[in-house]
Each structure stands twice: as C-alpha cells, then as structure tokens.
Amino acid sequence: MEHVGSLKSVILTGSSAIGRGKTRRVSGRRYDRNACRGFYHREWHGQPAWIQLVADNISASCPRALLRLQYFRDQEVAEVLYHEVGHHLHFSVGSAARGDEAAEYWRKRLFRIHFRRRYWYLRPVFLLLRPIVLLVQRTYDYRKYVKARGAG
C-alpha cells in the first residue's frame, strides 16, 4: 500500500463527462476517449497522480444477468482499477515488463491477491470449471476476431 499511497484519488465518472477525441498513441493505436474504461493520470506539475474510472463503460462489457452477482461486479471493476493502478506502480516501483505489458503484469498480480482473499471459497469451483471457461473464452475471442476481420 505504500506505493499506492501517492495516488491522490480514484474518481468514478460517466462516459458523457469524458468528452470527445482520441487518446494519445497506445501501442501504436489511438482510441476513442469516451469508449475507454479508465485512465491513469500521472503526477504532473506538482499535482499528484490520480485514476479515473468510467463506470458505464466498465459495466457495458459484461452481460446484465451476470452483473446481478457480486463476484462479476467485482471482477469488472477490479480488472480496470488494477490495470490503472498497474500503470502507477510501473512508474513508481517499476516492473520487468515494459509499457502496457507492465500494467497487465500488475493487474494480474493484484487481481490474484484480491480474489484469493475475498473469494477463497470459490477456488475449488474455479479449478473444476477452468477448462470449460478457457474453451468458452477461446471461442468468444475467435468469433470476435473473425467478426472484426469482416469474414463473419
């Protein structure tokens, strides 16, 4: 927690408050600002670092029926929050990975710690369901890939 202490705040906002335009280049690509799920704002001109989460974009990526369960709500928010905290940790502590990969490294690490503490009792269930979940993810990712290429 000592490294995250230098964050001023985490702000929840809606996509309408973000405004139009594109982000700076991230991995050679620019994204619509109002479609992003979160932003990390580095320390700048003496102002401390802060994180901005876009609540309606976070909840849009998960089916409504699943959002009725606390686990899935936690998962959606944690995925974005820990990614943005990962950017902060990369700049303050560092990591073996570079760029966006560093944020993903920290996201996975923080995500694992949180869910082991909060949902320890679900671990045996996840171990049993993991092969099925991976198969569904691969199928979904493949369909999304085919659709994006215009073949489907």
LINHU-V832593 format. One record per helix or strand of 3 or more residues. SS is the DSSP state (a for helix, b for strand). FROM is the first residue (numbers start at 1). LEN is the number of residues. If there is no record, write none. Layout:
ss=SS from=FROM len=LEN
ss=SS from=FROM len=LEN
This chain:
ss=b from=7 len=7
ss=a from=15 len=3
ss=a from=33 len=3
ss=b from=38 len=4
ss=b from=49 len=6
ss=a from=55 len=6
ss=a from=66 len=3
ss=a from=70 len=23
ss=a from=99 len=20
ss=a from=120 len=29
